[in-house]
Amino acid sequence: MIAYSSVLRRALMPLYEAIKGKQLLHYLSQYEGHLQWTPEQLESYQWEQLQKLLEHSFSSTAYYQRVWTELGIRDARDIASMDDFRRLPLLTKDDVNKHYSDLLSSRFSGNIRKSTGGSTGVPFSFELNVDSNTRREAVMWRGYGWLGAGLGTKTLYLWGADVGEVNRAKALKTNLYHRFYNRKMLNSFAMTQSNMGSYVDQINQFRPEAIVSYVNPLYELARYINEEGLSVTAPGTILTGAEPLHDFQRSEIEQAFNCQVFDTYGCREFMLVAAECREFGKLHINSDHLVVETLNNEGAAVVGESGDLVVTDLFNYGMPLIRYQNGDNATLVDKPCCCENPLPIMESIDGRKLDVIKTPSGGMIPGELFPHLFKEFSGIRKFQVQQLKLTELKIKIVVGQDYDQDDQRKIEQEINKYSLGELALKFELVDEIPLTASGKHRVTVCEV
């Protein structure tokens, strides 16, 4: 029997791409081929692509031309080494918000616009050109592929759902889209202690070859399976993301599903940044698509210790994000993995934990719901959700000029869907939300 993944890749996808004018399979094949390169070849390719990006950005975006000229850079060729590159100023979310139009390339139109709440709690939008979006999809499928959840693999996603009401036509289109890719979506935001049994039933009915999930919802589901002594279909592999995967969570999940669990790291701005290898569980960075750095508090590059994560997308020519500080912390190491994958190593992700919100009846709301929800409201500049009492949720928001009082009603409706109305929602408009002692902003804080 021919596997659906082979049919999809050899027959259905080529036809689909011919109609849509996409090049996903071309890029996927190209990126897969890079896994046969040496680390030196990868470094050379990365620098070559970075030089092209720097020249493009200097000549076609008002922002980089202005900022770099102020540093004495007269031509992109003045940035002649990685040391020169590391002296370029960082780009923050605030910079993107303040200089949005100046960051757009004059050579590209028809960009794809995306929004994110992110782990930092500062909702914002950015753009990327269509070709860049296809490339990042290819990089994602490469990483998922080496973990056994590649293109066309029968996969169940325990993931976030669309915010708000979805009409029947859109729901049908979305369902067909997921069927085409041979996957089933379960809404992690809607999972509660009382309905976890139905999630187990759906997994057993679907019998996935792979599961992809946020960490906390899958961990809670695994605890339920283990505590209730339930039997669940064992997939061939499980991939987690959205927050760090701790050893105790990995053990609980592996016990429940009787298969290995692998961690991935990504963010909305760049999609998949790194994924573990199957042999040694090391996070391999997609260095042929991104430049990834870690910096200490003084802005100096660090290796072997935790630092602020700074990322450059080598192929987003529509809105170049160069030395972009995404608000996360990570530890990089300068040593190869013992597996055959030549991509460099990220030792750990150190700063992305989103607290779970609890309800009086024993329900749980994943922290990932809130950045997913708040990104839809352009009038909210910053937010934090605090649970100091089991029956109450305090929502602090910093608002901008676009804020509408009706936004609060919509937010209440969405949260009540998942809390079943058990939580009293207390909104508080504030001028600023204090950072933690480590200088970070916590999106969700649960102290019960």
ABEGO torsion letter per residue (X at the ends): XBBAAAAAAAAAAAAAAAAAGBAAAAAAAAAAAAAABBAAAAAAAAAAAAAAAAAAAAAABAAAAAAAAAAGBABAAABABAAAAAABBBBBAAAAAAAAAAABBAABBGBBBBBBAEAAGBBBBBBBBAAAAAAAAAAAAAAAAAAGABBGBBBBBBBBBBBEBBBAAAAAAAAAAAAAAGBBBBBAAABBAAAAAAAAAAAAAAGBABBBBBAAAAAAAAAAAAAAGBBBBBBABBBBBGBBBBAAAAAAAAAAAGBBBBBBBBBAAAEBABBBBAAAGBBBBBAAABBBBBBBAAGBBBBGBBBBBBBBBAABAABBBBGBBAGBBBBBBBBBBABABABBBBABBABABBBBBBBAAGBBBBAAAAAAAAAABAABABBBBBBABAABBBBBBBBBAABBAAAAAAAAAAAAAAAGGABBBBBBBBABBBBBAAGBBBABBBAX
